[in-house]
């Protein structure tokens, strides 16, 4: 199942876990998250499914959205850079060909005092 493999993919890198000292979360952060810590938040959406002629295997394309949240702008950038390098080289035989899509907006939330960095990745997932 894609979501289980994606969670393993994103949470299995020790350096990302240490950089994201608040945690790595699927779907969203709670509104009362600890803004003094750094976070990785991710979600996904199925884009396309390709079935083989014999219907015994498939390939699916997903859009994975990642958001880095941190009090420090440089921490946000460093976490994002490490995540991009990690995902672009990841291949476990099921999750394959992770490619960062163009556009990587950054933003600052004045209310919470945190920086955000968003990115989208195209992910090929095979049976």
C-alpha positions in Angstrom: 0.0 0.0 0.0 1.4 3.3 -1.1 0.8 5.3 2.1 2.6 2.8 4.3 5.6 2.7 1.9 5.7 6.5 1.7 5.7 6.8 5.5 8.6 4.4 5.7 10.4 6.3 3.0 10.1 9.7 4.6 10.6 8.6 8.2 13.5 6.1 7.7 16.3 8.6 7.2 18.1 9.3 10.5 19.4 12.7 9.5 15.9 13.9 8.5 14.6 12.7 11.8 17.3 14.6 13.7 16.8 17.8 11.7 13.0 17.7 12.1 13.2 17.7 15.8 9.4 18.4 16.1 8.6 15.4 14.0 7.6 14.1 10.6 3.8 14.2 10.2 1.4 12.9 7.6 -1.4 15.1 6.4 -1.1 18.3 8.6 0.2 19.9 11.8 -2.2 20.6 14.6 -3.0 24.3 15.0 -1.2 24.3 18.4 2.1 22.8 17.1 5.3 23.7 18.9 6.6 26.5 16.7 10.0 26.4 18.4 10.7 23.1 16.7 11.2 22.1 13.0 8.7 19.9 11.2 8.3 18.0 8.0 4.7 17.6 6.9 3.6 15.6 3.9 0.5 14.5 2.0 -0.2 12.7 -1.3 -2.7 12.4 -4.1 -3.0 9.8 -6.8 -2.5 11.3 -10.2 -2.6 8.3 -12.6 -2.8 4.5 -12.7 -1.4 2.3 -15.5 -2.4 -1.3 -15.6 -0.5 -4.0 -17.5 -2.2 -5.9 -20.3 -2.4 -9.0 -18.2 -3.8 -7.0 -15.2 -1.2 -8.6 -12.9 0.8 -5.5 -12.2 0.4 -1.7 -12.2 2.2 1.6 -11.9 0.8 4.6 -10.2 1.9 8.2 -10.3 1.4 10.2 -7.1 1.9 13.9 -6.3 3.5 14.1 -2.9 3.3 17.5 -1.2 5.9 18.3 1.4 6.1 21.3 3.7 9.0 22.2 5.9 8.2 24.4 9.0 10.8 26.0 11.2 11.5 29.0 13.3 14.8 29.6 11.5 14.9 30.3 7.7 18.3 28.5 7.3 17.0 25.4 9.1 14.0 25.4 6.7 16.3 25.5 3.7 18.8 23.0 5.1 16.0 20.5 5.9 14.5 20.9 2.5 17.9 20.5 0.8 18.6 17.3 2.7 15.1 16.0 2.0 15.4 16.7 -1.7 18.7 14.9 -2.0 17.3 11.9 0.0 14.1 11.6 -2.0 15.8 12.0 -5.4 18.1 9.1 -4.6 15.4 6.9 -2.9 14.4 3.6 -4.6 13.1 0.6 -2.7 11.8 -1.3 -5.6 8.2 0.0 -5.1 8.7 3.7 -4.6 10.8 4.8 -7.6 11.7 7.8 -9.7 10.9 10.6 -7.1 11.3 13.8 -9.0 10.9 17.3 -7.6 8.4 19.4 -9.6 9.1 23.1 -10.5 8.3 25.7 -8.0 9.3 25.8 -4.4 7.6 28.7 -2.6 8.7 30.0 0.8 6.6 31.9 3.2 6.7 33.4 6.7 3.8 33.2 9.2 4.0 36.3 11.3 1.4 35.0 13.8 3.4 31.8 14.6 6.8 33.2 13.8 7.8 30.3 11.5 9.0 29.9 8.0 7.4 27.5 5.5 9.0 25.9 2.4 6.7 23.9 0.1 7.5 21.4 -2.6 5.8 18.9 -4.8 7.3 15.6 -5.9 6.2 13.2 -8.6 6.5 9.6 -7.4 6.3 6.5 -9.5 4.9 3.5 -7.4 5.0 0.0 -8.8 3.5 -3.3 -7.8 
